[in-house]
Amino acid sequence: MKKIMFFIIFLLLLSCEKNGNVDNSENLANSKNISDNNENIKKTNNENIEKINKERSIEEEIKNMVVIWNAASNNADFGTLEKILGDKIDYYQSLISRDYYIADQKRFFQKNPVYSQRIVGNIIVTQLSDNKMLARFVKEVSTRKETKEYPSYLAFENINGSWKLVVESDTVSDANIARMKQRKNNTQEKVQEQQPAIITPNQSQYYYGSSVKLVGTITRRKYQNPDNSVANVFLLRLSTPITVIGNTEDSPTERNVQEIQLMGNETISLFDKDVVGKKVQITGELFHLHTGHHYTQVLILVSNINFLN
């Protein structure tokens, strides 16, 4: 009987020890899982913090680039501008080179010795892609004539580890360009070479902003920019001078106009053809010069070219 009792007690003790070991193992496993979860949460939090700090750092860097650009543009600091520019810049919806941009700025300051600009209010930075950022702000421009505000924007692209300016424009200019394109699209005229046309003599007076037809001869001329780069442009030479009537400071009346610079996509094909000396009828919209890459007082945004010989 005693042996049986001892045997039962032994089994009970053995069972308790086994249960204790199982409980300890489960506790250790649970502790390890909790520790792993805490480490994962900590790692995720650290990654999120690093991402936020990186985004803030990039945003501040872009804002600083805008400040540098504004100071350089205000002070005609062409050396600094050249350093922050990309090889190609979408400049007011025209793709130009860095050299052309600098030459255009130099011509602008030659024509506008009294000029200043400053940023009004905050600079808003948004991400366009992994390597491209957009900065929006209001630019206040003062000239001898007036002070105006332009809602402006710049885009910067990370090129080989450095942020470079690749887009510059403002919403006022964008709207003006869009209106000009819309007027052009509304016309049903298309470029048709050697197509018979009703030729009417040139009038003595024209107005900015309306569709006109002008007959003349195509010439080509080289203009040297302040940085010694050369621009090749096509001109329409009229047989007799005309007067282009305007009513604003941006579009003043110009008299004795005999050469008009040809502008627009319709003129691109002229570079591949022998057109110098050809008599043509040009359809388009007259406008006054306003940037450094305009070389005549009056220009025409071409919508149609008819070759007459």
Secondary structure, 3 states (H helix, E strand, C coil): CHHHHHHHHHHHHHHHHHHHHHHHHHHHHHHHHHHHHHHHHHHHHHHHHHHHHHHHHHHHHHHHHHHHHHHHHHCCCHHHHHHHEEEEEEECCEEEEHHHHHHHHHHHHHHCCCEEEEEEEEEEEEEEECCEEEEEEEEEEEECCCEEEEEEEEEEEEECCEEEEEEEEEHHHHHHHHHHHHHHHHCCCCCCCCCCCCCCCCCCEEECCCEEEEEEEEEEEEEECCCCCEEEEEEEEEEEEEEEECCCCCCCCEEEEEEEEEECHHHHHHHHCCCCCCEEEEEEEEEECCCCCCCCCEEEEEEEEEECC
